[in-house]
Amino acid sequence: MEISYKESKIFSEEELFALFDSVGWLSARYSARLVRALAGSSTVFSAWDGEKLVGLINALDDGELTAYIHYLLVDPEYHGLGIGKHLALSIREKYSDYLYIVLIAEKTESIKFYEKLGFKVTGGATPLDVTHL
């Protein structure tokens, strides 16, 4: 298996349904809306095993100072291969001149993963950010 990475905002409903459903996210039920949401995102990086979408990250940004990571998900069959790390580091690289890259970890068990990538818990809350000063 060889994973390839793309920066694109074009996905089919079926591709998004399969990926979001693989991680049990409710948004899988809204695959038509996901297509539009990702098309409206500032940045989307995706991971592919051949023609199969296996991972995705997106960010919304203000064009100057702050980028917000909304989705980061990897099909569980592909966990442990560094896909999530590659996607997160791609966002960090793209927004390296921004002051903040912000995300909210929905699961506390994800915090250690994000901390390994340079994100920090701020203000005693779950939101994490990378500060470039």
C-alpha positions as CSV (number, residue, x, y, z in Angstrom):
1,M,0.0,0.0,0.0
2,E,1.3,3.4,-1.0
3,I,-0.5,6.4,0.5
4,S,-0.6,9.6,-1.6
5,Y,-1.5,13.1,-0.4
6,K,-3.4,15.8,-2.2
7,E,-4.5,19.4,-1.6
8,S,-7.9,19.5,-3.1
9,K,-11.5,20.4,-2.1
10,I,-13.2,18.1,-4.5
11,F,-14.8,14.9,-3.1
12,S,-17.8,12.8,-3.9
13,E,-20.6,12.2,-1.4
14,E,-19.7,8.5,-1.4
15,E,-16.0,9.1,-0.6
16,L,-16.9,11.4,2.3
17,F,-19.6,9.2,3.7
18,A,-17.3,6.2,3.7
19,L,-14.5,8.1,5.5
20,F,-16.7,9.9,8.1
21,D,-18.7,6.7,8.7
22,S,-15.5,4.7,9.3
23,V,-14.8,6.8,12.4
24,G,-18.4,6.9,13.5
25,W,-19.0,10.6,13.0
26,L,-22.6,11.8,12.8
27,S,-21.6,14.2,10.0
28,A,-21.4,11.1,7.7
29,R,-25.2,11.3,7.4
30,Y,-24.8,14.7,5.8
31,S,-22.4,13.8,3.0
32,A,-23.9,16.3,0.5
33,R,-23.4,19.1,3.0
34,L,-19.8,17.8,3.7
35,V,-19.1,18.2,0.0
36,R,-20.1,21.8,0.1
37,A,-18.4,22.5,3.5
38,L,-15.1,21.2,2.3
39,A,-15.4,23.1,-1.0
40,G,-15.9,26.2,1.2
41,S,-12.9,25.5,3.4
42,S,-9.7,27.5,3.1
43,T,-7.5,24.4,2.9
44,V,-8.1,20.7,2.6
45,F,-5.4,18.0,2.5
46,S,-6.4,14.4,2.0
47,A,-4.8,11.0,2.0
48,W,-5.5,8.3,-0.5
49,D,-4.8,4.6,-0.8
50,G,-5.2,4.3,-4.6
51,E,-8.8,5.6,-5.2
52,K,-9.9,5.2,-1.6
53,L,-10.0,8.3,0.6
54,V,-8.4,7.3,3.9
55,G,-7.7,10.6,5.7
56,L,-8.6,14.2,5.6
57,I,-7.8,17.5,7.4
58,N,-9.3,20.9,6.7
59,A,-8.7,24.4,8.0
60,L,-10.6,27.7,7.9
61,D,-8.5,30.8,8.1
62,D,-8.8,34.6,8.3
63,G,-6.1,35.1,5.7
64,E,-3.5,36.6,8.0
65,L,-3.3,35.6,11.7
66,T,-5.4,32.5,12.6
67,A,-6.3,29.2,11.1
68,Y,-8.8,26.8,12.7
69,I,-8.5,23.1,12.1
70,H,-12.0,21.7,11.9
71,Y,-11.7,18.1,10.8
72,L,-8.8,15.6,11.2
73,L,-9.8,12.0,10.6
74,V,-8.2,8.8,9.4
75,D,-10.0,5.6,8.6
76,P,-9.3,3.2,11.5
77,E,-8.0,0.6,9.1
78,Y,-5.1,3.0,8.4
79,H,-4.3,4.1,12.0
80,G,-0.7,3.8,13.0
81,L,0.7,4.6,9.6
82,G,1.5,8.2,10.2
83,I,-1.3,9.6,8.1
84,G,-2.8,11.8,10.7
85,K,0.6,13.1,11.6
86,H,1.4,13.9,7.9
87,L,-1.9,15.7,7.5
88,A,-1.5,17.8,10.7
89,L,2.1,18.7,9.8
90,S,0.9,19.7,6.3
91,I,-1.4,22.2,7.9
92,R,1.3,23.4,10.2
93,E,3.6,24.0,7.3
94,K,1.0,25.8,5.2
95,Y,0.2,28.1,8.1
96,S,3.7,28.5,9.5
97,D,3.6,32.3,9.2
98,Y,0.3,32.6,11.0
99,L,0.3,33.5,14.7
100,Y,-2.1,30.8,15.7
101,I,-3.3,27.4,14.5
102,V,-6.2,26.4,16.7
103,L,-8.1,23.2,17.1
104,I,-10.5,21.7,19.6
105,A,-9.9,18.1,20.6
106,E,-13.3,16.5,20.9
107,K,-11.8,13.5,22.8
108,T,-9.3,14.0,25.6
109,E,-7.4,10.9,24.5
110,S,-6.5,12.8,21.3
111,I,-4.7,15.5,23.3
112,K,-1.4,13.5,23.6
113,F,-1.3,13.0,19.8
114,Y,-1.7,16.8,19.2
115,E,0.9,17.7,21.8
116,K,3.4,15.5,20.1
117,L,2.8,17.7,17.0
118,G,3.5,20.9,18.9
119,F,0.0,21.9,20.0
120,K,-0.5,23.0,23.6
121,V,-3.5,23.0,25.9
122,T,-4.2,26.7,26.6
123,G,-6.0,28.3,29.5
124,G,-6.7,25.0,31.2
125,A,-9.2,24.1,28.5
126,T,-9.2,21.5,25.8
127,P,-8.6,23.9,22.8
128,L,-5.0,23.6,21.5
129,D,-3.0,26.0,19.4
130,V,0.4,26.6,17.9
131,T,1.7,30.1,18.4
132,H,4.2,31.6,15.9
133,L,5.7,34.8,17.4
